[in-house]
Amino acid sequence: MGGSSSSGWSPTVPSNPCERINIRANINSPQAEALQELELNNILTVSLQQTPQISIIVSSDSHIIGSLTGPSITQLINCIENGHQYSATVVDLDGGSCVVLVEAI
């Protein structure tokens, strides 16, 4: 009797690149009043704004904080247009600048 089976459990990795998004991005043109209310680890809403030009905005309690910038924003726009949802966690606050980590919900 020789033989064995290897039916062990293997962790699964999301196959869709939109589900693996993990982007550090700067908030561009932050709204000063809204930015002052932010703290590290705050969770912000990520959404698509169509006008005046297509962009990704982050908001807190329906108050727009600003838009996201960075090299991966085009991919993020495509994923949101295809129905994926994301949140942004505040990871760095320094005066008038803010960096967030964007991840799939």
C-alpha positions as CSV (number, residue, x, y, z in Angstrom):
1,M,0.0,0.0,0.0
2,G,1.8,3.0,-1.1
3,G,0.3,6.3,-2.0
4,S,-0.9,9.4,-0.5
5,S,-3.1,12.3,-1.5
6,S,-2.3,15.9,-1.1
7,S,-5.7,17.4,-0.5
8,G,-4.5,19.9,2.0
9,W,-6.0,23.4,2.2
10,S,-4.4,26.1,0.3
11,P,-5.2,29.8,0.9
12,T,-6.9,31.5,-2.1
13,V,-5.7,34.7,-3.6
14,P,-8.4,36.8,-5.4
15,S,-8.0,36.2,-9.1
16,N,-9.4,39.6,-10.1
17,P,-6.8,42.3,-10.0
18,C,-9.5,44.8,-8.8
19,E,-9.9,42.7,-5.6
20,R,-6.1,42.9,-4.9
21,I,-5.8,46.7,-5.1
22,N,-3.7,48.1,-2.3
23,I,-2.7,51.6,-3.3
24,R,-1.0,54.4,-1.3
25,A,-2.2,57.7,-2.7
26,N,-1.9,61.3,-1.9
27,I,-5.1,63.4,-1.5
28,N,-4.8,66.2,-4.1
29,S,-6.4,69.6,-3.4
30,P,-7.6,68.7,0.1
31,Q,-10.3,70.8,1.6
32,A,-8.7,72.5,4.6
33,E,-11.7,72.3,7.0
34,A,-12.4,68.6,6.2
35,L,-8.7,67.8,6.4
36,Q,-8.5,69.3,9.9
37,E,-11.1,66.8,11.2
38,L,-9.2,63.7,10.0
39,E,-7.1,61.5,12.2
40,L,-4.8,58.6,11.5
41,N,-6.7,55.3,10.7
42,N,-10.0,57.1,9.8
43,I,-11.8,55.2,7.1
44,L,-12.9,57.3,4.1
45,T,-15.4,56.6,1.3
46,V,-13.9,56.3,-2.2
47,S,-16.1,57.2,-5.1
48,L,-16.0,58.2,-8.8
49,Q,-16.7,61.8,-9.8
50,Q,-17.7,62.2,-13.5
51,T,-17.6,66.0,-13.8
52,P,-15.9,68.3,-14.6
53,Q,-13.5,65.5,-15.4
54,I,-13.4,61.9,-14.2
55,S,-11.6,61.5,-10.9
56,I,-11.5,59.5,-7.7
57,I,-12.7,61.5,-4.7
58,V,-12.5,60.6,-1.0
59,S,-15.0,61.8,1.5
60,S,-16.0,61.6,5.2
61,D,-19.6,61.9,6.3
62,S,-20.6,63.2,2.9
63,H,-17.9,65.9,3.0
64,I,-15.4,65.7,0.1
65,I,-11.8,65.7,1.4
66,G,-10.2,65.8,-2.0
67,S,-9.2,63.7,-5.0
68,L,-6.7,60.9,-5.3
69,T,-3.5,61.2,-7.4
70,G,-0.9,58.6,-8.3
71,P,0.1,56.1,-11.0
72,S,-2.5,53.5,-10.2
73,I,-5.6,55.8,-10.3
74,T,-6.5,54.8,-13.9
75,Q,-6.7,51.2,-12.8
76,L,-8.8,52.2,-9.8
77,I,-11.2,54.2,-12.0
78,N,-11.6,51.2,-14.3
79,C,-12.4,48.9,-11.3
80,I,-14.9,51.3,-9.8
81,E,-16.6,51.6,-13.3
82,N,-16.9,47.8,-13.2
83,G,-18.7,47.7,-9.9
84,H,-15.9,47.3,-7.4
85,Q,-16.0,49.3,-4.1
86,Y,-13.1,50.6,-2.1
87,S,-12.3,52.4,1.2
88,A,-9.4,54.6,2.0
89,T,-7.6,54.5,5.4
90,V,-5.7,57.6,6.5
91,V,-2.1,56.5,7.0
92,D,-0.2,59.8,7.1
93,L,-1.2,63.4,8.0
94,D,1.4,66.1,7.8
95,G,0.1,69.7,7.9
96,G,-1.9,70.2,4.7
97,S,-1.1,66.8,3.1
98,C,-2.7,63.5,3.6
99,V,-1.8,60.0,2.4
100,V,-4.4,57.1,2.3
101,L,-4.3,53.4,1.7
102,V,-7.0,52.3,-0.8
103,E,-8.3,48.7,-0.5
104,A,-11.2,46.7,-1.8
105,I,-14.2,46.5,0.5
